[in-house]
């Protein structure tokens, strides 16, 4: 098998962000970094009720993410995985 072209690893950010769309990621990228790549939040974004949708071999998993709690936390930040969709209501 010969690889002709490598597909870039990406994450999609949709909803109440300033630059929604698909963004390339390299290595470990946190959810906060992915949200920053999407230009940050619009004025009325619900940053306490973000959903990360992740495809798994058994289906789709939805992970709740609270941005306000994450930026206050000193613990290790959650990382995105290639193909994740971050939904900001």
PDB file of N, CA, C and O in Angstrom:
ATOM      1  N   UNK A   1       0.835  -1.176   0.000  1.00  0.00           N
ATOM      2  CA  UNK A   1       0.000   0.000   0.000  1.00  0.00           C
ATOM      3  C   UNK A   1       0.883   1.243   0.000  1.00  0.00           C
ATOM      4  O   UNK A   1       1.816   1.345   0.796  1.00  0.00           O
ATOM      5  N   UNK A   2       0.594   2.172  -0.877  1.00  0.00           N
ATOM      6  CA  UNK A   2       1.353   3.408  -0.984  1.00  0.00           C
ATOM      7  C   UNK A   2       0.443   4.571  -0.620  1.00  0.00           C
ATOM      8  O   UNK A   2      -0.660   4.705  -1.148  1.00  0.00           O
ATOM      9  N   UNK A   3       0.922   5.407   0.287  1.00  0.00           N
ATOM     10  CA  UNK A   3       0.159   6.594   0.672  1.00  0.00           C
ATOM     11  C   UNK A   3       0.467   7.686  -0.339  1.00  0.00           C
ATOM     12  O   UNK A   3       1.612   8.115  -0.477  1.00  0.00           O
ATOM     13  N   UNK A   4      -0.573   8.134  -1.049  1.00  0.00           N
ATOM     14  CA  UNK A   4      -0.393   9.155  -2.065  1.00  0.00           C
ATOM     15  C   UNK A   4      -0.442  10.548  -1.437  1.00  0.00           C
ATOM     16  O   UNK A   4       0.361  11.422  -1.762  1.00  0.00           O
ATOM     17  N   UNK A   5      -1.397  10.732  -0.536  1.00  0.00           N
ATOM     18  CA  UNK A   5      -1.554  12.030   0.101  1.00  0.00           C
ATOM     19  C   UNK A   5      -2.055  11.819   1.526  1.00  0.00           C
ATOM     20  O   UNK A   5      -3.033  11.106   1.746  1.00  0.00           O
ATOM     21  N   UNK A   6      -1.389  12.432   2.477  1.00  0.00           N
ATOM     22  CA  UNK A   6      -1.821  12.319   3.867  1.00  0.00           C
ATOM     23  C   UNK A   6      -2.928  13.331   4.138  1.00  0.00           C
ATOM     24  O   UNK A   6      -2.829  14.497   3.756  1.00  0.00           O
ATOM     25  N   UNK A   7      -3.967  12.873   4.794  1.00  0.00           N
ATOM     26  CA  UNK A   7      -5.064  13.761   5.170  1.00  0.00           C
ATOM     27  C   UNK A   7      -4.672  14.493   6.452  1.00  0.00           C
ATOM     28  O   UNK A   7      -4.225  13.859   7.408  1.00  0.00           O
ATOM     29  N   UNK A   8      -4.830  15.800   6.487  1.00  0.00           N
ATOM     30  CA  UNK A   8      -4.493  16.513   7.721  1.00  0.00           C
ATOM     31  C   UNK A   8      -5.490  16.165   8.825  1.00  0.00           C
ATOM     32  O   UNK A   8      -6.663  15.904   8.559  1.00  0.00           O
ATOM     33  N   UNK A   9      -5.014  16.164  10.042  1.00  0.00           N
ATOM     34  CA  UNK A   9      -5.897  15.912  11.168  1.00  0.00           C
ATOM     35  C   UNK A   9      -6.624  17.214  11.475  1.00  0.00           C
ATOM     36  O   UNK A   9      -6.014  18.280  11.562  1.00  0.00           O
ATOM     37  N   UNK A  10      -7.940  17.108  11.639  1.00  0.00           N
ATOM     38  CA  UNK A  10      -8.744  18.311  11.833  1.00  0.00           C
ATOM     39  C   UNK A  10      -9.750  18.137  12.956  1.00  0.00           C
ATOM     40  O   UNK A  10     -10.062  17.024  13.378  1.00  0.00           O
ATOM     41  N   UNK A  11     -10.246  19.275  13.427  1.00  0.00           N
ATOM     42  CA  UNK A  11     -11.343  19.336  14.372  1.00  0.00           C
ATOM     43  C   UNK A  11     -12.304  20.395  13.834  1.00  0.00           C
ATOM     44  O   UNK A  11     -11.871  21.407  13.283  1.00  0.00           O
ATOM     45  N   UNK A  12     -13.596  20.163  13.991  1.00  0.00           N
ATOM     46  CA  UNK A  12     -14.596  21.133  13.529  1.00  0.00           C
ATOM     47  C   UNK A  12     -15.189  21.844  14.731  1.00  0.00           C
ATOM     48  O   UNK A  12     -15.465  21.228  15.760  1.00  0.00           O
ATOM     49  N   UNK A  13     -15.383  23.149  14.589  1.00  0.00           N
ATOM     50  CA  UNK A  13     -15.997  23.947  15.645  1.00  0.00           C
ATOM     51  C   UNK A  13     -17.183  24.668  15.012  1.00  0.00           C
ATOM     52  O   UNK A  13     -17.024  25.412  14.043  1.00  0.00           O
ATOM     53  N   UNK A  14     -18.383  24.440  15.572  1.00  0.00           N
ATOM     54  CA  UNK A  14     -19.584  25.047  15.004  1.00  0.00           C
ATOM     55  C   UNK A  14     -20.371  25.761  16.095  1.00  0.00           C
ATOM     56  O   UNK A  14     -20.176  25.519  17.286  1.00  0.00           O
ATOM     57  N   UNK A  15     -21.250  26.631  15.668  1.00  0.00           N
ATOM     58  CA  UNK A  15     -22.117  27.329  16.612  1.00  0.00           C
ATOM     59  C   UNK A  15     -21.656  28.754  16.853  1.00  0.00           C
ATOM     60  O   UNK A  15     -21.213  29.442  15.934  1.00  0.00           O
ATOM     61  N   UNK A  16     -21.767  29.185  18.095  1.00  0.00           N
ATOM     62  CA  UNK A  16     -21.558  30.578  18.472  1.00  0.00           C
ATOM     63  C   UNK A  16     -20.085  30.937  18.664  1.00  0.00           C
ATOM     64  O   UNK A  16     -19.672  31.392  19.731  1.00  0.00           O
ATOM     65  N   UNK A  17     -19.297  30.719  17.591  1.00  0.00           N
ATOM     66  CA  UNK A  17     -17.893  31.136  17.569  1.00  0.00           C
ATOM     67  C   UNK A  17     -17.694  32.078  16.386  1.00  0.00           C
ATOM     68  O   UNK A  17     -18.500  32.098  15.455  1.00  0.00           O
ATOM     69  N   UNK A  18     -16.623  32.852  16.432  1.00  0.00           N
ATOM     70  CA  UNK A  18     -16.403  33.870  15.409  1.00  0.00           C
ATOM     71  C   UNK A  18     -15.914  33.318  14.068  1.00  0.00           C
ATOM     72  O   UNK A  18     -16.146  33.935  13.029  1.00  0.00           O
ATOM     73  N   UNK A  19     -15.244  32.171  14.078  1.00  0.00           N
ATOM     74  CA  UNK A  19     -14.751  31.581  12.829  1.00  0.00           C
ATOM     75  C   UNK A  19     -15.071  30.088  12.803  1.00  0.00           C
ATOM     76  O   UNK A  19     -14.168  29.258  12.910  1.00  0.00           O
ATOM     77  N   UNK A  20     -16.368  29.740  12.659  1.00  0.00           N
ATOM     78  CA  UNK A  20     -16.712  28.315  12.643  1.00  0.00           C
ATOM     79  C   UNK A  20     -16.107  27.636  11.424  1.00  0.00           C
ATOM     80  O   UNK A  20     -15.847  28.270  10.401  1.00  0.00           O
ATOM     81  N   UNK A  21     -15.892  26.338  11.556  1.00  0.00           N
ATOM     82  CA  UNK A  21     -15.369  25.579  10.423  1.00  0.00           C
ATOM     83  C   UNK A  21     -14.442  24.479  10.891  1.00  0.00           C
ATOM     84  O   UNK A  21     -14.396  24.128  12.070  1.00  0.00           O
ATOM     85  N   UNK A  22     -13.709  23.948   9.935  1.00  0.00           N
ATOM     86  CA  UNK A  22     -12.768  22.866  10.190  1.00  0.00           C
ATOM     87  C   UNK A  22     -11.371  23.456  10.320  1.00  0.00           C
ATOM     88  O   UNK A  22     -10.928  24.232   9.473  1.00  0.00           O
ATOM     89  N   UNK A  23     -10.694  23.080  11.381  1.00  0.00           N
ATOM     90  CA  UNK A  23      -9.376  23.640  11.676  1.00  0.00           C
ATOM     91  C   UNK A  23      -8.358  22.510  11.821  1.00  0.00           C
ATOM     92  O   UNK A  23      -8.651  21.494  12.452  1.00  0.00           O
ATOM     93  N   UNK A  24      -7.160  22.676  11.241  1.00  0.00           N
ATOM     94  CA  UNK A  24      -6.131  21.640  11.364  1.00  0.00           C
ATOM     95  C   UNK A  24      -5.552  21.606  12.776  1.00  0.00           C
ATOM     96  O   UNK A  24      -5.408  22.641  13.427  1.00  0.00           O
ATOM     97  N   UNK A  25      -5.227  20.418  13.232  1.00  0.00           N
ATOM     98  CA  UNK A  25      -4.568  20.277  14.533  1.00  0.00           C
ATOM     99  C   UNK A  25      -3.283  19.497  14.331  1.00  0.00           C
ATOM    100  O   UNK A  25      -3.182  18.647  13.446  1.00  0.00           O
ATOM    101  N   UNK A  26      -2.303  19.802  15.168  1.00  0.00           N
ATOM    102  CA  UNK A  26      -1.027  19.091  15.140  1.00  0.00           C
ATOM    103  C   UNK A  26      -0.700  18.657  16.549  1.00  0.00           C
ATOM    104  O   UNK A  26      -0.684  19.468  17.475  1.00  0.00           O
ATOM    105  N   UNK A  27      -0.438  17.375  16.706  1.00  0.00           N
ATOM    106  CA  UNK A  27      -0.106  16.865  18.029  1.00  0.00           C
ATOM    107  C   UNK A  27      -1.257  17.030  19.000  1.00  0.00           C
ATOM    108  O   UNK A  27      -2.423  17.022  18.605  1.00  0.00           O
ATOM    109  N   UNK A  28      -0.925  17.178  20.267  1.00  0.00           N
ATOM    110  CA  UNK A  28      -1.958  17.345  21.281  1.00  0.00           C
ATOM    111  C   UNK A  28      -2.476  18.777  21.253  1.00  0.00           C
ATOM    112  O   UNK A  28      -1.715  19.732  21.404  1.00  0.00           O
ATOM    113  N   UNK A  29      -3.774  18.907  21.058  1.00  0.00           N
ATOM    114  CA  UNK A  29      -4.439  20.205  21.036  1.00  0.00           C
ATOM    115  C   UNK A  29      -5.557  20.157  22.057  1.00  0.00           C
ATOM    116  O   UNK A  29      -6.384  19.246  22.035  1.00  0.00           O
ATOM    117  N   UNK A  30      -5.587  21.133  22.953  1.00  0.00           N
ATOM    118  CA  UNK A  30      -6.638  21.152  23.968  1.00  0.00           C
ATOM    119  C   UNK A  30      -7.920  21.728  23.370  1.00  0.00           C
ATOM    120  O   UNK A  30      -7.899  22.361  22.314  1.00  0.00           O
ATOM    121  N   UNK A  31      -9.026  21.499  24.059  1.00  0.00           N
ATOM    122  CA  UNK A  31     -10.305  22.062  23.632  1.00  0.00           C
ATOM    123  C   UNK A  31     -10.205  23.586  23.631  1.00  0.00           C
ATOM    124  O   UNK A  31     -10.721  24.238  22.723  1.00  0.00           O
ATOM    125  N   UNK A  32      -9.554  24.151  24.629  1.00  0.00           N
ATOM    126  CA  UNK A  32      -9.404  25.611  24.707  1.00  0.00           C
ATOM    127  C   UNK A  32      -8.624  26.131  23.502  1.00  0.00           C
ATOM    128  O   UNK A  32      -8.977  27.171  22.944  1.00  0.00           O
ATOM    129  N   UNK A  33      -7.579  25.431  23.097  1.00  0.00           N
ATOM    130  CA  UNK A  33      -6.805  25.843  21.916  1.00  0.00           C
ATOM    131  C   UNK A  33      -7.654  25.750  20.650  1.00  0.00           C
ATOM    132  O   UNK A  33      -7.571  26.620  19.782  1.00  0.00           O
ATOM    133  N   UNK A  34      -8.470  24.699  20.540  1.00  0.00           N
ATOM    134  CA  UNK A  34      -9.340  24.558  19.366  1.00  0.00           C
ATOM    135  C   UNK A  34     -10.366  25.686  19.310  1.00  0.00           C
ATOM    136  O   UNK A  34     -10.662  26.205  18.233  1.00  0.00           O
ATOM    137  N   UNK A  35     -10.910  26.066  20.468  1.00  0.00           N
ATOM    138  CA  UNK A  35     -11.859  27.178  20.511  1.00  0.00           C
ATOM    139  C   UNK A  35     -11.170  28.493  20.133  1.00  0.00           C
ATOM    140  O   UNK A  35     -11.776  29.350  19.489  1.00  0.00           O
ATOM    141  N   UNK A  36      -9.926  28.647  20.525  1.00  0.00           N
ATOM    142  CA  UNK A  36      -9.172  29.846  20.146  1.00  0.00           C
ATOM    143  C   UNK A  36      -8.940  29.881  18.639  1.00  0.00           C
ATOM    144  O   UNK A  36      -9.011  30.948  18.030  1.00  0.00           O
ATOM    145  N   UNK A  37      -8.661  28.717  18.023  1.00  0.00           N
ATOM    146  CA  UNK A  37      -8.482  28.658  16.569  1.00  0.00           C
ATOM    147  C   UNK A  37      -9.763  29.064  15.846  1.00  0.00           C
ATOM    148  O   UNK A  37      -9.722  29.547  14.715  1.00  0.00           O
ATOM    149  N   UNK A  38     -10.900  28.864  16.512  1.00  0.00           N
ATOM    150  CA  UNK A  38     -12.192  29.229  15.930  1.00  0.00           C
ATOM    151  C   UNK A  38     -12.548  30.688  16.231  1.00  0.00           C
ATOM    152  O   UNK A  38     -13.695  31.097  16.049  1.00  0.00           O
ATOM    153  N   UNK A  39     -11.587  31.457  16.683  1.00  0.00           N
ATOM    154  CA  UNK A  39     -11.783  32.891  16.844  1.00  0.00           C
ATOM    155  C   UNK A  39     -12.470  33.314  18.127  1.00  0.00           C
ATOM    156  O   UNK A  39     -12.850  34.476  18.271  1.00  0.00           O
ATOM    157  N   UNK A  40     -12.635  32.388  19.065  1.00  0.00           N
ATOM    158  CA  UNK A  40     -13.296  32.747  20.317  1.00  0.00           C
ATOM    159  C   UNK A  40     -14.808  32.763  20.177  1.00  0.00           C
ATOM    160  O   UNK A  40     -15.358  32.403  19.135  1.00  0.00           O
ATOM    161  N   UNK A  41     -15.455  33.179  21.227  1.00  0.00           N
ATOM    162  CA  UNK A  41     -16.914  33.108  21.297  1.00  0.00           C
ATOM    163  C   UNK A  41     -17.595  34.378  20.810  1.00  0.00           C
ATOM    164  O   UNK A  41     -17.046  35.475  20.908  1.00  0.00           O
ATOM    165  N   UNK A  42     -18.809  34.205  20.280  1.00  0.00           N
ATOM    166  CA  UNK A  42     -19.684  35.339  20.006  1.00  0.00           C
ATOM    167  C   UNK A  42     -20.279  35.805  21.332  1.00  0.00           C
ATOM    168  O   UNK A  42     -20.172  35.110  22.342  1.00  0.00           O
ATOM    169  N   UNK A  43     -20.900  36.974  21.330  1.00  0.00           N
ATOM    170  CA  UNK A  43     -21.389  37.601  22.557  1.00  0.00           C
ATOM    171  C   UNK A  43     -22.328  36.732  23.390  1.00  0.00           C
ATOM    172  O   UNK A  43     -22.250  36.758  24.618  1.00  0.00           O
ATOM    173  N   UNK A  44     -23.205  35.972  22.759  1.00  0.00           N
ATOM    174  CA  UNK A  44     -24.214  35.235  23.515  1.00  0.00           C
ATOM    175  C   UNK A  44     -23.963  33.729  23.561  1.00  0.00           C
ATOM    176  O   UNK A  44     -24.894  32.954  23.781  1.00  0.00           O
ATOM    177  N   UNK A  45     -22.727  33.311  23.358  1.00  0.00           N
ATOM    178  CA  UNK A  45     -22.386  31.887  23.412  1.00  0.00           C
ATOM    179  C   UNK A  45     -22.592  31.352  24.828  1.00  0.00           C
ATOM    180  O   UNK A  45     -22.285  32.028  25.810  1.00  0.00           O
ATOM    181  N   UNK A  46     -23.108  30.143  24.916  1.00  0.00           N
ATOM    182  CA  UNK A  46     -23.298  29.481  26.208  1.00  0.00           C
ATOM    183  C   UNK A  46     -22.043  28.654  26.487  1.00  0.00           C
ATOM    184  O   UNK A  46     -21.983  27.473  26.147  1.00  0.00           O
ATOM    185  N   UNK A  47     -21.047  29.278  27.104  1.00  0.00           N
ATOM    186  CA  UNK A  47     -19.748  28.636  27.294  1.00  0.00           C
ATOM    187  C   UNK A  47     -19.753  27.576  28.394  1.00  0.00           C
ATOM    188  O   UNK A  47     -18.771  26.854  28.565  1.00  0.00           O
ATOM    189  N   UNK A  48     -20.842  27.481  29.132  1.00  0.00           N
ATOM    190  CA  UNK A  48     -20.943  26.465  30.186  1.00  0.00           C
ATOM    191  C   UNK A  48     -21.540  25.163  29.664  1.00  0.00           C
ATOM    192  O   UNK A  48     -21.547  24.161  30.379  1.00  0.00           O
ATOM    193  N   UNK A  49     -22.042  25.161  28.428  1.00  0.00           N
ATOM    194  CA  UNK A  49     -22.790  24.008  27.926  1.00  0.00           C
ATOM    195  C   UNK A  49     -22.290  23.567  26.545  1.00  0.00           C
ATOM    196  O   UNK A  49     -23.091  23.285  25.653  1.00  0.00           O
ATOM    197  N   UNK A  50     -20.975  23.509  26.374  1.00  0.00           N
ATOM    198  CA  UNK A  50     -20.368  23.089  25.102  1.00  0.00           C
ATOM    199  C   UNK A  50     -20.417  21.565  25.021  1.00  0.00           C
ATOM    200  O   UNK A  50     -20.262  20.879  26.031  1.00  0.00           O
ATOM    201  N   UNK A  51     -20.634  21.042  23.814  1.00  0.00           N
ATOM    202  CA  UNK A  51     -20.635  19.593  23.596  1.00  0.00           C
ATOM    203  C   UNK A  51     -19.526  19.235  22.617  1.00  0.00           C
ATOM    204  O   UNK A  51     -19.338  19.899  21.598  1.00  0.00           O
ATOM    205  N   UNK A  52     -18.798  18.178  22.944  1.00  0.00           N
ATOM    206  CA  UNK A  52     -17.800  17.632  22.027  1.00  0.00           C
ATOM    207  C   UNK A  52     -18.362  16.307  21.534  1.00  0.00           C
ATOM    208  O   UNK A  52     -18.621  15.392  22.315  1.00  0.00           O
ATOM    209  N   UNK A  53     -18.543  16.227  20.234  1.00  0.00           N
ATOM    210  CA  UNK A  53     -19.090  15.010  19.629  1.00  0.00           C
ATOM    211  C   UNK A  53     -17.931  14.225  19.033  1.00  0.00           C
ATOM    212  O   UNK A  53     -17.182  14.734  18.199  1.00  0.00           O
ATOM    213  N   UNK A  54     -17.796  12.977  19.473  1.00  0.00           N
ATOM    214  CA  UNK A  54     -16.654  12.155  19.071  1.00  0.00           C
ATOM    215  C   UNK A  54     -17.144  10.817  18.534  1.00  0.00           C
ATOM    216  O   UNK A  54     -17.939  10.135  19.180  1.00  0.00           O
ATOM    217  N   UNK A  55     -16.668  10.447  17.354  1.00  0.00           N
ATOM    218  CA  UNK A  55     -17.017   9.147  16.776  1.00  0.00           C
ATOM    219  C   UNK A  55     -16.139   8.072  17.399  1.00  0.00           C
ATOM    220  O   UNK A  55     -14.924   8.229  17.520  1.00  0.00           O
ATOM    221  N   UNK A  56     -16.784   6.972  17.792  1.00  0.00           N
ATOM    222  CA  UNK A  56     -16.069   5.836  18.353  1.00  0.00           C
ATOM    223  C   UNK A  56     -16.454   4.598  17.550  1.00  0.00           C
ATOM    224  O   UNK A  56     -17.416   4.638  16.784  1.00  0.00           O
ATOM    225  N   UNK A  57     -15.729   3.515  17.710  1.00  0.00           N
ATOM    226  CA  UNK A  57     -16.093   2.301  16.958  1.00  0.00           C
ATOM    227  C   UNK A  57     -17.523   1.820  17.246  1.00  0.00           C
ATOM    228  O   UNK A  57     -18.124   1.138  16.416  1.00  0.00           O
ATOM    229  N   UNK A  58     -18.058   2.165  18.392  1.00  0.00           N
ATOM    230  CA  UNK A  58     -19.406   1.702  18.756  1.00  0.00           C
ATOM    231  C   UNK A  58     -20.483   2.757  18.523  1.00  0.00           C
ATOM    232  O   UNK A  58     -21.648   2.522  18.845  1.00  0.00           O
ATOM    233  N   UNK A  59     -20.124   3.905  17.975  1.00  0.00           N
ATOM    234  CA  UNK A  59     -21.115   4.950  17.728  1.00  0.00           C
ATOM    235  C   UNK A  59     -20.554   6.331  17.994  1.00  0.00           C
ATOM    236  O   UNK A  59     -19.370   6.588  17.776  1.00  0.00           O
ATOM    237  N   UNK A  60     -21.409   7.210  18.464  1.00  0.00           N
ATOM    238  CA  UNK A  60     -21.010   8.582  18.739  1.00  0.00           C
ATOM    239  C   UNK A  60     -21.118   8.858  20.232  1.00  0.00           C
ATOM    240  O   UNK A  60     -22.112   8.517  20.873  1.00  0.00           O
ATOM    241  N   UNK A  61     -20.086   9.477  20.766  1.00  0.00           N
ATOM    242  CA  UNK A  61     -20.068   9.865  22.172  1.00  0.00           C
ATOM    243  C   UNK A  61     -20.189  11.377  22.251  1.00  0.00           C
ATOM    244  O   UNK A  61     -19.579  12.104  21.466  1.00  0.00           O
ATOM    245  N   UNK A  62     -20.978  11.840  23.202  1.00  0.00           N
ATOM    246  CA  UNK A  62     -21.105  13.283  23.441  1.00  0.00           C
ATOM    247  C   UNK A  62     -20.518  13.589  24.815  1.00  0.00           C
ATOM    248  O   UNK A  62     -20.898  12.989  25.821  1.00  0.00           O
ATOM    249  N   UNK A  63     -19.587  14.534  24.833  1.00  0.00           N
ATOM    250  CA  UNK A  63     -18.893  14.906  26.055  1.00  0.00           C
ATOM    251  C   UNK A  63     -19.236  16.355  26.369  1.00  0.00           C
ATOM    252  O   UNK A  63     -19.084  17.234  25.521  1.00  0.00           O
ATOM    253  N   UNK A  64     -19.695  16.601  27.580  1.00  0.00           N
ATOM    254  CA  UNK A  64     -20.002  17.973  27.994  1.00  0.00           C
ATOM    255  C   UNK A  64     -18.707  18.669  28.411  1.00  0.00           C
ATOM    256  O   UNK A  64     -17.829  18.059  29.022  1.00  0.00           O
ATOM    257  N   UNK A  65     -18.603  19.960  28.071  1.00  0.00           N
ATOM    258  CA  UNK A  65     -17.414  20.740  28.390  1.00  0.00           C
ATOM    259  C   UNK A  65     -17.841  22.116  28.863  1.00  0.00           C
ATOM    260  O   UNK A  65     -18.589  22.814  28.178  1.00  0.00           O
ATOM    261  N   UNK A  66     -17.363  22.504  30.036  1.00  0.00           N
ATOM    262  CA  UNK A  66     -17.666  23.813  30.600  1.00  0.00           C
ATOM    263  C   UNK A  66     -16.399  24.663  30.500  1.00  0.00           C
ATOM    264  O   UNK A  66     -15.443  24.456  31.248  1.00  0.00           O
ATOM    265  N   UNK A  67     -16.400  25.613  29.578  1.00  0.00           N
ATOM    266  CA  UNK A  67     -15.226  26.456  29.330  1.00  0.00           C
ATOM    267  C   UNK A  67     -14.844  27.250  30.572  1.00  0.00           C
ATOM    268  O   UNK A  67     -13.663  27.352  30.902  1.00  0.00           O
ATOM    269  N   UNK A  68     -15.824  27.808  31.257  1.00  0.00           N
ATOM    270  CA  UNK A  68     -15.531  28.643  32.436  1.00  0.00           C
ATOM    271  C   UNK A  68     -14.827  27.829  33.521  1.00  0.00           C
ATOM    272  O   UNK A  68     -13.888  28.314  34.151  1.00  0.00           O
ATOM    273  N   UNK A  69     -15.276  26.597  33.737  1.00  0.00           N
ATOM    274  CA  UNK A  69     -14.601  25.735  34.713  1.00  0.00           C
ATOM    275  C   UNK A  69     -13.201  25.356  34.241  1.00  0.00           C
ATOM    276  O   UNK A  69     -12.271  25.299  35.045  1.00  0.00           O
ATOM    277  N   UNK A  70     -13.048  25.099  32.953  1.00  0.00           N
ATOM    278  CA  UNK A  70     -11.762  24.656  32.406  1.00  0.00           C
ATOM    279  C   UNK A  70     -10.688  25.729  32.541  1.00  0.00           C
ATOM    280  O   UNK A  70      -9.537  25.412  32.841  1.00  0.00           O
ATOM    281  N   UNK A  71     -11.043  26.994  32.326  1.00  0.00           N
ATOM    282  CA  UNK A  71     -10.011  28.034  32.417  1.00  0.00           C
ATOM    283  C   UNK A  71      -9.642  28.340  33.873  1.00  0.00           C
ATOM    284  O   UNK A  71      -8.585  28.915  34.136  1.00  0.00           O
ATOM    285  N   UNK A  72     -10.503  27.961  34.811  1.00  0.00           N
ATOM    286  CA  UNK A  72     -10.195  28.142  36.233  1.00  0.00           C
ATOM    287  C   UNK A  72      -9.381  26.977  36.787  1.00  0.00           C
ATOM    288  O   UNK A  72      -8.679  27.122  37.788  1.00  0.00           O
ATOM    289  N   UNK A  73      -9.479  25.832  36.139  1.00  0.00           N
ATOM    290  CA  UNK A  73      -8.887  24.599  36.652  1.00  0.00           C
ATOM    291  C   UNK A  73      -7.367  24.593  36.454  1.00  0.00           C
ATOM    292  O   UNK A  73      -6.843  25.080  35.453  1.00  0.00           O
ATOM    293  N   UNK A  74      -6.689  24.027  37.441  1.00  0.00           N
ATOM    294  CA  UNK A  74      -5.240  23.859  37.326  1.00  0.00           C
ATOM    295  C   UNK A  74      -4.890  22.433  36.910  1.00  0.00           C
ATOM    296  O   UNK A  74      -3.713  22.098  36.773  1.00  0.00           O
ATOM    297  N   UNK A  75      -5.900  21.598  36.709  1.00  0.00           N
ATOM    298  CA  UNK A  75      -5.654  20.213  36.300  1.00  0.00           C
ATOM    299  C   UNK A  75      -5.372  20.153  34.801  1.00  0.00           C
ATOM    300  O   UNK A  75      -5.522  21.141  34.083  1.00  0.00           O
ATOM    301  N   UNK A  76      -4.966  18.982  34.352  1.00  0.00           N
ATOM    302  CA  UNK A  76      -4.638  18.774  32.939  1.00  0.00           C
ATOM    303  C   UNK A  76      -5.856  19.058  32.067  1.00  0.00           C
ATOM    304  O   UNK A  76      -6.958  18.592  32.357  1.00  0.00           O
ATOM    305  N   UNK A  77      -5.656  19.815  31.011  1.00  0.00           N
ATOM    306  CA  UNK A  77      -6.746  20.198  30.117  1.00  0.00           C
ATOM    307  C   UNK A  77      -7.115  19.040  29.189  1.00  0.00           C
ATOM    308  O   UNK A  77      -6.261  18.243  28.801  1.00  0.00           O
ATOM    309  N   UNK A  78      -8.392  18.965  28.844  1.00  0.00           N
ATOM    310  CA  UNK A  78      -8.893  17.940  27.927  1.00  0.00           C
ATOM    311  C   UNK A  78      -8.411  18.225  26.506  1.00  0.00           C
ATOM    312  O   UNK A  78      -8.455  19.366  26.048  1.00  0.00           O
ATOM    313  N   UNK A  79      -7.957  17.196  25.823  1.00  0.00           N
ATOM    314  CA  UNK A  79      -7.498  17.345  24.443  1.00  0.00           C
ATOM    315  C   UNK A  79      -8.560  16.857  23.464  1.00  0.00           C
ATOM    316  O   UNK A  79      -9.352  15.967  23.774  1.00  0.00           O
ATOM    317  N   UNK A  80      -8.562  17.456  22.282  1.00  0.00           N
ATOM    318  CA  UNK A  80      -9.444  17.002  21.217  1.00  0.00           C
ATOM    319  C   UNK A  80      -8.775  15.840  20.497  1.00  0.00           C
ATOM    320  O   UNK A  80      -7.568  15.630  20.617  1.00  0.00           O
ATOM    321  N   UNK A  81      -9.570  15.094  19.754  1.00  0.00           N
ATOM    322  CA  UNK A  81      -9.060  14.020  18.903  1.00  0.00           C
ATOM    323  C   UNK A  81      -9.433  14.353  17.473  1.00  0.00           C
ATOM    324  O   UNK A  81     -10.442  15.020  17.244  1.00  0.00           O
ATOM    325  N   UNK A  82      -8.642  13.904  16.501  1.00  0.00           N
ATOM    326  CA  UNK A  82      -8.976  14.175  15.104  1.00  0.00           C
ATOM    327  C   UNK A  82     -10.394  13.731  14.788  1.00  0.00           C
ATOM    328  O   UNK A  82     -10.804  12.627  15.144  1.00  0.00           O
ATOM    329  N   UNK A  83     -11.140  14.605  14.115  1.00  0.00           N
ATOM    330  CA  UNK A  83     -12.503  14.291  13.754  1.00  0.00           C
ATOM    331  C   UNK A  83     -13.551  14.775  14.742  1.00  0.00           C
ATOM    332  O   UNK A  83     -14.746  14.710  14.456  1.00  0.00           O
ATOM    333  N   UNK A  84     -13.117  15.263  15.910  1.00  0.00           N
ATOM    334  CA  UNK A  84     -14.069  15.783  16.895  1.00  0.00           C
ATOM    335  C   UNK A  84     -14.840  16.964  16.328  1.00  0.00           C
ATOM    336  O   UNK A  84     -14.330  17.712  15.494  1.00  0.00           O
ATOM    337  N   UNK A  85     -16.070  17.120  16.790  1.00  0.00           N
ATOM    338  CA  UNK A  85     -16.892  18.279  16.454  1.00  0.00           C
ATOM    339  C   UNK A  85     -17.227  18.974  17.772  1.00  0.00           C
ATOM    340  O   UNK A  85     -17.838  18.377  18.658  1.00  0.00           O
ATOM    341  N   UNK A  86     -16.827  20.234  17.894  1.00  0.00           N
ATOM    342  CA  UNK A  86     -17.111  21.021  19.101  1.00  0.00           C
ATOM    343  C   UNK A  86     -18.312  21.897  18.776  1.00  0.00           C
ATOM    344  O   UNK A  86     -18.287  22.683  17.828  1.00  0.00           O
ATOM    345  N   UNK A  87     -19.364  21.752  19.575  1.00  0.00           N
ATOM    346  CA  UNK A  87     -20.612  22.481  19.334  1.00  0.00           C
ATOM    347  C   UNK A  87     -20.802  23.497  20.456  1.00  0.00           C
ATOM    348  O   UNK A  87     -20.925  23.136  21.626  1.00  0.00           O
ATOM    349  N   UNK A  88     -20.823  24.783  20.074  1.00  0.00           N
ATOM    350  CA  UNK A  88     -21.010  25.868  21.041  1.00  0.00           C
ATOM    351  C   UNK A  88     -22.410  26.455  20.831  1.00  0.00           C
ATOM    352  O   UNK A  88     -22.674  27.104  19.819  1.00  0.00           O
ATOM    353  N   UNK A  89     -23.314  26.216  21.811  1.00  0.00           N
ATOM    354  CA  UNK A  89     -24.680  26.729  21.642  1.00  0.00           C
ATOM    355  C   UNK A  89     -24.762  28.234  21.871  1.00  0.00           C
ATOM    356  O   UNK A  89     -25.841  28.816  21.767  1.00  0.00           O
TER     357      UNK A  89
END
